């Protein structure tokens, strides 16, 4: 199921789209016959299961937004094989392969400074192992990539098949919603059974306050814990750190330059 003849996507080296080679992907969220005039567009708040070819096929527009057909694609999850790993004290760079197209660069920002104890450092995924990555679609100089806020090794190879089914299901739902002019997250399964990015509910008051402050911080490094504590003077630092730990574990936020700076995954 992971060969280039897969019915979900295939790589066509003869095409070109948006400065990149064309990745002909029947499993994509748009079709070549769609009108160039886009009357309305929608943005999903869920993490969208994708193949690498689908990510490479997204169109980058203003404000660093990426579209597949009529739908803005912000947060994605992919499953693939780690082909290479490059580590530094602030970032781990991966090349991941799911056999649907060229390798995809996945970047994970970490705080692995020499002063950080070994047991607290983020351990890199090993080459030639299958992983699931969650992150944001980004592009630099026309090259698409994913900035990951969570990576985990696959412990059950059935998740490969499950992911492909999720990709097909997401394509069907988005295609139907695009035709009707709306987008709802309720029709999506939780990718890998691990996450749901709908932040409208399920949070305590403190968690919601912390999430709002982090989401409204637009600096490159994100909001820092000291600043959050200063703004939420009636809340203890422990309660704030507990809220941050919860939000991070649930995928609502991710650390940037160190373990005290965070950005929201849906900002």
Backbone bond lengths (Angstrom), bond angles and torsions (degrees), N, CA, C in turn:
res aa  C-N    CA-C-N  psi(-1)  N-CA   C-N-CA  omega(-1)  CA-C   N-CA-C  phi
1 X - - - 1.455 - - 1.509 112.36 -
2 X 1.323 117.27 -12.02 1.459 120.17 -176.70 1.523 111.22 -105.70
3 X 1.323 118.24 27.45 1.448 119.12 175.10 1.518 109.55 -96.97
4 X 1.322 116.02 172.52 1.453 121.13 -175.20 1.520 113.35 -73.56
5 X 1.333 118.47 -4.06 1.446 121.23 176.92 1.518 111.46 -94.70
6 X 1.318 116.98 7.96 1.456 120.86 -179.63 1.510 110.70 -55.05
7 X 1.355 115.66 142.57 1.458 119.86 -179.77 1.507 111.77 -70.99
8 X 1.336 117.88 -12.46 1.455 120.24 -176.84 1.517 111.89 -81.11
9 X 1.298 118.56 -38.66 1.449 120.73 -178.32 1.510 109.88 -164.93
10 X 1.334 115.62 152.55 1.455 120.38 175.52 1.502 109.10 -146.65
11 X 1.311 116.72 155.46 1.465 122.79 -174.35 1.511 109.05 -98.47
12 X 1.328 116.82 123.16 1.456 122.39 178.14 1.511 108.45 -113.42
13 X 1.311 117.37 106.55 1.454 121.71 -176.23 1.514 112.18 -72.98
14 X 1.312 117.41 -10.02 1.443 119.32 -176.06 1.508 113.27 -84.26
15 X 1.357 118.98 -11.59 1.456 121.01 -174.44 1.486 112.09 -98.60
16 X 1.331 115.04 173.56 1.458 120.63 176.02 1.499 107.85 -153.07
17 X 1.336 115.96 138.19 1.462 120.48 -178.59 1.500 108.87 -151.05
18 X 1.315 116.25 118.80 1.458 120.14 175.82 1.497 112.63 63.56
19 X 1.349 118.53 31.37 1.460 120.46 176.74 1.500 113.42 89.54
20 X 1.356 117.77 -3.49 1.444 119.66 179.74 1.514 109.03 -117.24
21 X 1.330 115.62 163.18 1.457 119.53 174.05 1.512 109.02 -61.69
22 X 1.335 116.19 155.14 1.457 119.61 -176.20 1.508 110.87 -86.43
23 X 1.309 116.33 134.64 1.447 121.97 178.65 1.517 106.78 -117.95
24 X 1.337 116.33 93.80 1.448 120.88 -174.45 1.511 109.09 -68.32
25 X 1.306 116.99 112.33 1.458 121.78 -168.89 1.516 111.06 -127.94
26 X 1.352 118.62 92.55 1.451 120.27 175.84 1.508 112.27 -58.85
27 X 1.340 117.79 -20.94 1.454 120.93 178.29 1.503 112.91 -84.51
28 X 1.340 117.30 6.78 1.457 120.23 -179.92 1.506 111.70 -72.30
29 X 1.337 116.26 177.34 1.447 120.60 -174.18 1.517 112.13 -96.99
30 X 1.333 117.62 -0.41 1.454 120.81 177.41 1.514 108.57 -132.33
31 X 1.315 116.65 173.81 1.449 120.75 177.12 1.499 109.28 -129.37
32 X 1.364 118.89 151.92 1.459 121.02 -178.38 1.521 112.40 -60.85
33 X 1.348 118.03 -22.76 1.447 120.55 -176.38 1.522 113.31 -82.40
34 X 1.345 118.16 -5.40 1.450 120.35 -177.86 1.516 110.42 -63.44
35 X 1.329 116.53 145.83 1.453 121.39 179.37 1.506 110.42 -63.30
36 X 1.352 115.00 144.24 1.454 119.46 177.74 1.521 110.91 -71.20
37 X 1.324 117.12 -20.58 1.459 120.38 177.01 1.515 108.36 -87.52
38 X 1.322 115.54 113.00 1.454 120.04 -176.89 1.515 108.83 -97.88
39 X 1.320 115.65 107.35 1.455 119.88 -173.20 1.517 111.50 -71.50
40 X 1.303 117.92 -36.84 1.457 120.41 -179.17 1.508 108.76 -152.21
41 X 1.306 115.06 151.14 1.451 119.52 -179.69 1.518 109.56 -134.48
42 X 1.316 114.54 157.17 1.454 119.48 -178.00 1.514 109.36 -133.01
43 X 1.320 114.75 157.22 1.457 120.84 177.97 1.513 108.91 -124.26
44 X 1.322 116.26 125.33 1.448 120.10 177.78 1.519 109.71 -83.12
45 X 1.329 115.80 145.21 1.457 120.60 178.79 1.530 111.15 -99.41
46 X 1.324 117.08 -1.62 1.456 120.84 177.78 1.520 109.99 -90.60
47 X 1.317 115.36 164.03 1.457 120.62 170.84 1.519 107.10 -79.21
48 X 1.333 116.93 127.21 1.457 121.20 -175.46 1.526 110.55 -96.09
49 X 1.323 117.90 122.52 1.472 119.76 173.92 1.527 109.50 -67.29
50 X 1.319 117.14 128.75 1.463 121.73 -175.78 1.524 111.21 -137.02
51 X 1.327 114.60 160.78 1.458 120.46 163.46 1.524 107.35 -94.52
52 X 1.311 116.30 163.71 1.468 120.04 178.32 1.526 110.37 -62.40
53 X 1.342 117.18 -38.61 1.461 120.47 179.47 1.525 111.07 -59.20
54 X 1.328 117.54 -39.71 1.459 120.83 179.55 1.524 111.05 -64.36
55 X 1.328 116.65 -40.30 1.462 120.20 179.02 1.531 110.46 -64.99
56 X 1.325 116.38 -43.62 1.463 120.03 179.82 1.526 111.93 -67.01
57 X 1.322 116.89 -21.91 1.450 121.57 -179.89 1.524 113.39 -86.58
58 X 1.326 118.64 -8.97 1.459 119.67 -179.82 1.523 109.86 -64.98
59 X 1.318 115.17 150.50 1.459 121.93 -179.45 1.522 109.28 -101.97
60 X 1.335 116.30 124.11 1.460 120.74 179.15 1.525 109.32 -85.38
61 X 1.336 115.41 129.86 1.454 120.31 178.98 1.519 109.45 -125.10
62 X 1.336 116.73 -163.54 1.460 119.96 -174.05 1.520 111.19 -62.27
63 X 1.345 114.89 157.19 1.470 122.30 179.27 1.520 112.53 60.20
64 X 1.342 116.37 27.90 1.463 120.96 176.06 1.528 112.14 58.43
65 X 1.331 116.35 36.81 1.456 121.29 177.75 1.522 109.21 -98.58
66 X 1.331 115.46 146.59 1.452 121.37 -177.49 1.523 109.23 -121.26
67 X 1.317 115.44 133.91 1.451 120.61 -177.35 1.515 110.90 -123.35
68 X 1.332 114.24 142.15 1.446 122.30 169.16 1.515 106.04 -120.94
69 X 1.319 116.29 106.50 1.451 118.83 -171.86 1.513 109.67 66.67
70 X 1.321 116.43 -125.10 1.466 121.83 -178.67 1.523 112.55 -96.17
71 X 1.324 118.12 0.72 1.464 121.41 -172.36 1.510 112.05 -109.21
72 X 1.329 116.27 131.31 1.454 120.11 174.92 1.520 108.97 -76.47
73 X 1.311 115.97 127.65 1.462 122.34 179.99 1.517 107.98 -106.54
74 X 1.325 116.17 114.46 1.462 120.37 -177.93 1.525 111.07 -111.17
75 X 1.332 115.59 -56.60 1.464 120.80 -176.60 1.521 109.62 -110.27
76 X 1.315 115.92 132.62 1.464 120.33 -176.08 1.522 110.15 -133.94
77 X 1.317 114.86 162.93 1.456 121.01 169.16 1.518 108.23 -132.71
78 X 1.325 116.12 136.62 1.462 122.27 178.27 1.519 109.01 -128.28
79 X 1.311 115.36 157.89 1.461 122.04 174.12 1.518 107.14 -127.33
80 X 1.313 116.87 129.04 1.452 119.31 -179.00 1.517 112.82 -166.84
81 X 1.318 114.11 -177.07 1.462 122.04 -177.17 1.523 109.66 -99.50
82 X 1.324 116.75 131.27 1.459 121.76 178.19 1.524 108.72 -74.51
83 X 1.338 115.73 117.66 1.463 120.03 -179.39 1.525 112.06 -95.94
84 X 1.330 117.54 -31.41 1.469 119.80 178.39 1.517 109.39 -151.84
85 X 1.328 115.26 154.97 1.465 122.36 -179.69 1.527 108.75 -137.83
86 X 1.337 116.43 130.43 1.462 121.78 174.27 1.520 107.94 -127.02
87 X 1.330 116.60 123.43 1.456 121.63 -175.37 1.524 112.27 -110.14
88 X 1.335 115.28 141.82 1.459 122.04 169.27 1.523 106.68 -139.13
89 X 1.327 117.00 178.19 1.460 119.78 -176.48 1.526 112.45 -71.22
90 X 1.332 117.13 -19.08 1.472 120.24 -176.87 1.524 113.78 -117.62
91 X 1.332 117.86 -9.88 1.466 118.64 -174.79 1.519 111.11 -156.04
92 X 1.320 115.18 145.76 1.459 121.69 172.02 1.521 106.99 -118.34
93 X 1.327 116.40 123.04 1.456 121.72 -179.98 1.527 109.63 -105.12
94 X 1.325 114.75 128.48 1.462 120.56 178.40 1.527 109.91 -117.40
95 X 1.305 116.34 152.31 1.453 122.78 163.49 1.518 106.40 -114.21
96 X 1.334 115.94 120.85 1.464 121.58 -174.38 1.521 109.41 -116.64
97 X 1.316 115.41 140.93 1.460 122.91 -175.11 1.530 109.47 -125.97
98 X 1.350 116.51 125.45 1.465 119.04 174.13 1.533 111.23 -118.60
99 X 1.318 116.49 13.62 1.471 124.42 175.78 1.529 113.22 70.05
100 X 1.331 118.55 9.35 1.463 119.85 179.31 1.521 112.39 -95.57
101 X 1.330 117.50 -11.38 1.453 122.27 -177.74 1.517 109.70 -178.14
102 X 1.337 117.68 -160.13 1.467 120.84 177.35 1.529 111.59 -63.90
103 X 1.313 115.77 169.45 1.458 120.57 177.91 1.529 109.75 -65.84
104 X 1.321 115.69 147.35 1.467 121.94 178.08 1.518 109.11 -110.05
105 X 1.340 115.98 133.01 1.454 120.70 176.55 1.520 109.40 -82.49
106 X 1.319 116.45 126.35 1.467 122.93 178.43 1.516 107.92 -121.04
107 X 1.337 116.01 123.44 1.463 121.32 -177.10 1.526 109.81 -110.53
108 X 1.314 115.59 133.64 1.460 121.36 176.82 1.524 108.90 -124.34
109 X 1.337 116.50 117.47 1.463 120.64 178.89 1.519 109.80 -81.93
110 X 1.336 115.48 132.75 1.457 121.23 -175.01 1.529 109.72 -137.84
111 X 1.303 115.36 171.41 1.460 121.98 172.27 1.514 107.79 -121.82
112 X 1.321 115.65 84.79 1.467 121.53 -179.12 1.520 110.99 -112.51
113 X 1.327 115.18 39.57 1.456 120.45 177.99 1.523 110.26 -60.52
114 X 1.325 116.15 155.95 1.472 120.52 -177.38 1.518 112.15 -62.28
115 X 1.350 117.66 -21.14 1.458 119.93 179.23 1.525 112.80 -81.54
116 X 1.324 117.05 -9.75 1.461 120.79 179.77 1.521 109.20 -82.38
117 X 1.332 118.15 129.06 1.467 120.17 179.08 1.523 111.28 -58.17
118 X 1.317 116.18 147.83 1.468 120.98 -177.26 1.520 112.30 -55.36
119 X 1.345 116.44 -38.88 1.461 119.23 -176.03 1.528 112.25 -70.57
120 X 1.336 118.17 -15.64 1.465 121.46 180.00 1.521 112.77 -100.28
121 X 1.306 117.47 -5.54 1.460 120.11 -179.10 1.526 110.90 -76.29
122 X 1.320 115.20 149.79 1.461 120.99 175.47 1.525 108.28 -76.95
123 X 1.307 115.89 121.63 1.459 120.30 -178.44 1.527 109.96 -84.63
124 X 1.304 116.56 131.59 1.462 121.19 179.64 1.524 110.43 -71.85
125 X 1.345 114.71 146.74 1.457 119.63 172.63 1.537 108.77 -67.58
126 X 1.296 116.90 149.06 1.464 120.74 -177.40 1.520 110.64 -86.63
127 X 1.326 115.55 149.38 1.460 120.28 176.28 1.522 110.20 -62.20
128 X 1.349 114.46 149.63 1.466 122.70 177.40 1.522 112.63 64.75
129 X 1.332 116.27 28.61 1.461 121.08 171.55 1.522 108.60 -120.94
130 X 1.324 116.18 149.93 1.462 120.86 178.33 1.526 110.16 -84.65
131 X 1.321 115.06 137.42 1.464 120.41 -179.01 1.520 109.49 -136.05
132 X 1.317 114.78 159.08 1.464 121.79 167.96 1.521 107.01 -111.09
133 X 1.326 116.14 130.54 1.463 121.51 179.78 1.522 109.79 -119.61
134 X 1.333 115.36 139.12 1.460 122.81 173.63 1.526 107.38 -115.99
135 X 1.315 117.53 135.71 1.457 117.61 179.70 1.509 113.58 -176.80
136 X 1.337 114.62 -172.27 1.458 123.22 -179.70 1.519 110.13 -104.93
137 X 1.320 116.09 140.42 1.461 120.82 174.36 1.525 108.82 -74.37
138 X 1.331 115.68 131.95 1.465 121.53 179.10 1.535 108.09 -137.99
139 X 1.324 115.52 167.32 1.466 119.81 176.59 1.519 109.06 -147.65
140 X 1.328 115.69 141.99 1.458 122.08 176.19 1.512 108.25 -136.50
141 X 1.342 115.00 121.23 1.470 121.77 -178.12 1.524 111.16 53.49
142 X 1.332 114.73 41.63 1.453 120.84 175.43 1.518 115.40 82.11
143 X 1.323 117.58 -2.17 1.463 120.79 -179.07 1.520 110.14 -100.79
144 X 1.325 116.82 119.71 1.453 121.90 -179.62 1.536 111.11 -75.25
145 X 1.318 115.26 146.39 1.459 121.46 176.45 1.526 107.95 -153.25
146 X 1.313 115.42 177.32 1.467 121.61 175.82 1.519 108.26 -126.76
147 X 1.339 116.44 129.26 1.461 121.69 172.36 1.520 106.69 -94.86
148 X 1.315 115.58 109.86 1.463 120.84 -171.78 1.519 112.01 -85.71
149 X 1.324 114.77 138.84 1.463 119.50 170.92 1.522 111.40 -107.45
150 X 1.335 115.92 -4.88 1.461 118.77 175.38 1.523 109.55 -160.47
151 X 1.326 116.72 133.37 1.456 123.15 172.45 1.516 108.36 -131.16
152 X 1.315 115.63 143.00 1.461 119.08 177.68 1.524 108.95 -146.67
153 X 1.326 116.90 142.89 1.465 119.25 177.67 1.516 110.28 -73.44
154 X 1.327 116.55 148.96 1.455 120.47 175.16 1.522 109.52 -75.39
155 X 1.303 116.39 130.75 1.461 121.27 177.25 1.520 111.61 -104.87
156 X 1.331 115.67 -12.53 1.461 121.40 178.91 1.525 107.84 -136.42
157 X 1.316 117.63 116.99 1.452 120.72 -176.46 1.521 112.93 -67.55
158 X 1.331 117.84 -12.89 1.461 119.95 173.43 1.523 111.57 -63.27
159 X 1.338 116.46 -18.94 1.458 119.79 179.32 1.525 111.39 -66.07
160 X 1.323 117.77 -23.74 1.465 121.15 174.59 1.524 110.19 -60.72
161 X 1.329 115.20 -51.03 1.469 119.81 179.19 1.517 110.70 -65.39
162 X 1.317 116.35 -40.11 1.463 120.67 -179.99 1.526 110.77 -61.52
163 X 1.323 116.43 -40.91 1.462 120.14 -179.16 1.531 110.70 -63.44
164 X 1.315 117.56 -42.71 1.462 120.13 179.16 1.524 111.31 -62.09
165 X 1.329 116.76 -38.47 1.462 119.89 176.62 1.529 110.55 -65.43
166 X 1.339 116.68 -38.14 1.461 120.28 177.60 1.528 111.14 -64.66
167 X 1.348 116.26 -37.74 1.465 120.64 178.29 1.527 110.44 -61.64
168 X 1.335 115.74 -46.19 1.469 120.30 -179.82 1.528 110.42 -64.30
169 X 1.330 116.34 -43.44 1.461 120.57 -179.71 1.526 110.67 -62.35
170 X 1.330 117.19 -44.10 1.461 120.84 179.84 1.519 110.58 -61.89
171 X 1.335 116.59 -40.97 1.468 120.83 178.44 1.529 110.66 -60.00
172 X 1.330 116.77 -44.48 1.464 120.81 -178.43 1.523 111.19 -65.02
173 X 1.340 116.25 -44.33 1.462 120.22 -178.71 1.517 111.15 -64.66
174 X 1.334 117.02 -47.05 1.456 120.35 -178.61 1.520 111.72 -65.98
175 X 1.326 117.52 -35.91 1.454 120.36 178.39 1.520 110.88 -64.85
176 X 1.328 116.54 -42.91 1.464 121.07 179.30 1.524 110.97 -66.77
177 X 1.328 116.60 -42.36 1.459 119.94 -178.79 1.517 110.94 -70.59
178 X 1.354 116.86 -34.24 1.454 119.60 176.98 1.510 111.21 -63.47
179 X 1.339 116.59 -36.45 1.464 120.62 179.30 1.516 111.56 -69.13
180 X 1.360 115.89 -31.50 1.462 119.37 -178.93 1.517 112.66 -92.51
181 X 1.352 117.16 -3.91 1.462 121.01 175.10 1.498 114.79 81.40
182 X 1.332 118.54 19.60 1.465 119.76 179.93 1.501 110.74 -142.14
183 X 1.333 116.06 164.21 1.468 120.94 177.39 1.501 109.37 -137.15
184 X 1.303 115.95 127.23 1.454 121.16 178.25 1.506 108.87 -126.32
185 X 1.297 116.98 142.82 1.467 119.48 -178.74 1.517 111.50 -90.11
186 X 1.331 118.05 -10.84 1.457 119.49 -173.09 1.518 112.52 -68.60
187 X 1.349 116.95 -22.16 1.460 119.61 -176.69 1.517 112.85 -83.23
188 X 1.329 118.00 -4.91 1.453 120.78 -176.79 1.516 110.75 -90.97
189 X 1.332 116.76 140.37 1.455 119.25 169.50 1.511 109.44 -73.91
190 X 1.306 116.96 161.50 1.454 120.16 174.37 1.521 108.40 -78.59
191 X 1.349 119.69 116.27 1.462 121.65 -175.43 1.513 112.01 -57.26
192 X 1.316 116.38 123.72 1.453 120.70 177.77 1.511 113.01 67.01
193 X 1.323 117.84 9.61 1.451 121.05 -179.16 1.500 112.94 65.62
194 X 1.349 118.05 19.35 1.461 119.49 -170.96 1.505 114.49 -115.54
195 X 1.374 118.77 -22.82 1.448 118.40 -170.93 1.514 111.60 -145.36
196 X 1.311 116.08 151.87 1.457 122.80 165.54 1.502 106.12 -143.29
197 X 1.326 116.78 123.25 1.454 120.57 -170.64 1.523 113.72 -93.70
198 X 1.334 118.91 7.75 1.441 120.15 178.26 1.516 108.87 -71.55
199 X 1.343 116.61 112.25 1.458 121.03 -174.27 1.512 111.95 -98.88
200 X 1.335 118.02 14.46 1.447 119.55 -177.12 1.520 111.97 -76.63
201 X 1.305 118.49 -17.31 1.451 120.56 -178.19 1.508 110.66 -153.60
202 X 1.350 114.85 178.52 1.445 119.85 177.78 1.507 114.65 83.46
203 X 1.344 119.13 2.65 1.457 122.50 179.78 1.520 109.94 -110.23
204 X 1.323 115.70 146.38 1.457 119.99 173.20 1.530 109.26 -73.50
205 X 1.315 115.91 171.72 1.461 119.72 -180.00 1.522 112.55 -59.57
206 X 1.342 116.55 -44.46 1.466 120.27 179.84 1.517 111.09 -66.22
207 X 1.323 116.55 -43.25 1.463 119.93 178.55 1.520 110.93 -60.85
208 X 1.327 117.21 -40.97 1.460 120.70 179.98 1.525 111.07 -66.48
209 X 1.341 117.15 -40.58 1.467 120.98 178.34 1.530 111.02 -62.65
210 X 1.332 115.68 -47.01 1.466 120.27 -179.53 1.533 110.01 -62.81
211 X 1.320 115.84 -44.29 1.467 119.65 179.99 1.521 111.16 -61.35
212 X 1.329 117.20 -40.94 1.463 121.03 -179.81 1.524 111.22 -63.97
213 X 1.330 117.12 -43.00 1.464 120.43 179.12 1.525 111.29 -63.48
214 X 1.311 116.68 -42.45 1.461 120.44 179.51 1.526 110.39 -66.97
215 X 1.316 116.41 -41.62 1.470 120.92 -178.79 1.522 111.75 -64.70
216 X 1.340 116.86 -32.59 1.461 121.20 -177.31 1.520 113.21 -87.32
217 X 1.317 116.87 3.13 1.459 120.71 175.98 1.525 108.36 -94.27
218 X 1.321 117.24 118.42 1.458 121.06 -173.05 1.530 113.04 -107.33
219 X 1.347 117.10 13.81 1.453 119.51 176.97 1.518 109.59 -73.77
220 X 1.335 116.09 159.65 1.462 120.70 -177.38 1.520 112.08 -64.28
221 X 1.350 116.37 -36.65 1.457 118.95 -177.49 1.517 112.81 -85.57
222 X 1.355 117.30 -14.03 1.453 120.40 179.23 1.518 113.55 87.45
223 X 1.322 115.43 -177.42 1.466 121.96 -178.37 1.526 109.95 -78.57
224 X 1.334 116.47 142.02 1.467 119.49 177.07 1.522 110.29 -105.50
225 X 1.302 115.95 155.77 1.461 121.58 -173.57 1.522 111.56 -62.97
226 X 1.329 117.92 -37.58 1.468 120.92 179.72 1.518 110.23 -59.55
227 X 1.322 116.73 -44.82 1.460 121.18 179.88 1.523 111.10 -64.58
228 X 1.321 116.68 -40.66 1.470 120.31 179.02 1.518 110.81 -62.89
229 X 1.334 116.72 -42.40 1.476 120.93 178.61 1.522 110.98 -62.64
230 X 1.333 116.86 -38.17 1.459 120.36 179.42 1.522 111.90 -66.65
231 X 1.321 116.59 -34.38 1.459 120.37 -179.45 1.519 112.46 -80.57
232 X 1.324 117.01 -26.79 1.466 121.09 178.61 1.521 108.80 -110.16
233 X 1.315 114.89 68.38 1.466 119.97 -172.99 1.524 112.80 -65.85
234 X 1.308 117.24 -25.20 1.457 119.38 -178.81 1.512 113.62 -84.74
235 X 1.327 116.70 1.43 1.460 121.14 -178.28 1.525 109.14 -115.30
236 X 1.309 116.53 135.41 1.467 120.18 -178.71 1.519 110.99 -68.54
237 X 1.340 115.31 154.46 1.461 119.83 178.95 1.524 111.07 -62.27
238 X 1.342 116.78 -36.60 1.458 119.70 179.26 1.530 110.87 -62.54
239 X 1.346 115.77 -42.55 1.468 119.26 179.75 1.526 110.65 -63.82
240 X 1.332 116.08 -37.80 1.469 120.27 179.05 1.524 110.27 -67.32
241 X 1.336 116.61 -44.04 1.477 119.26 179.32 1.527 110.96 -66.16
242 X 1.316 117.16 -35.75 1.468 120.09 176.45 1.526 110.53 -64.15
243 X 1.340 115.33 -40.42 1.466 119.70 178.91 1.530 110.48 -65.09
244 X 1.333 116.15 -41.35 1.463 120.62 179.11 1.527 110.45 -64.65
245 X 1.306 117.14 -41.33 1.469 120.43 178.56 1.524 110.58 -61.88
246 X 1.345 116.00 -41.65 1.461 119.85 178.82 1.531 111.01 -65.41
247 X 1.334 115.92 -47.84 1.471 120.10 -178.52 1.526 111.59 -61.76
248 X 1.330 115.22 -37.18 1.460 119.77 179.12 1.525 111.32 -69.18
249 X 1.321 116.80 -43.64 1.471 120.46 -179.06 1.517 111.93 -66.74
250 X 1.344 116.67 -28.44 1.461 120.89 179.53 1.524 112.56 -88.40
251 X 1.338 116.63 -4.12 1.454 119.83 176.50 1.513 115.15 86.45
252 X 1.344 117.99 10.05 1.464 120.60 179.08 1.529 111.71 -76.76
253 X 1.334 117.35 -28.74 1.461 122.31 179.48 1.521 109.09 -137.32
254 X 1.333 116.24 166.34 1.461 120.13 176.78 1.528 108.84 -146.58
255 X 1.326 116.14 150.21 1.461 120.78 -179.28 1.519 109.59 -77.75
256 X 1.332 116.51 151.77 1.467 121.11 -178.08 1.520 111.10 -113.20
257 X 1.351 116.82 -95.22 1.464 119.47 -173.62 1.515 112.48 -78.17
258 X 1.325 117.36 -23.74 1.461 121.52 176.19 1.519 108.29 -159.82
259 X 1.331 116.46 -174.18 1.458 120.86 -176.26 1.519 113.03 -80.36
260 X 1.338 117.77 4.53 1.468 121.29 177.82 1.520 112.71 -111.78
261 X 1.310 118.08 1.26 1.461 122.03 179.28 1.520 109.70 -122.68
262 X 1.344 115.39 133.98 1.457 120.16 -174.31 1.509 111.62 -138.96
263 X 1.342 114.66 149.72 1.452 122.27 171.96 1.517 108.80 -126.61
264 X 1.323 116.16 152.09 1.461 121.16 178.22 1.525 109.87 -79.60
265 X 1.318 116.23 141.31 1.455 119.76 -178.86 1.519 112.78 -73.53
266 X 1.324 118.36 -18.88 1.458 121.25 -178.99 1.524 112.09 -108.52
267 X 1.342 118.12 20.43 1.466 120.49 -179.80 1.508 109.53 -88.76
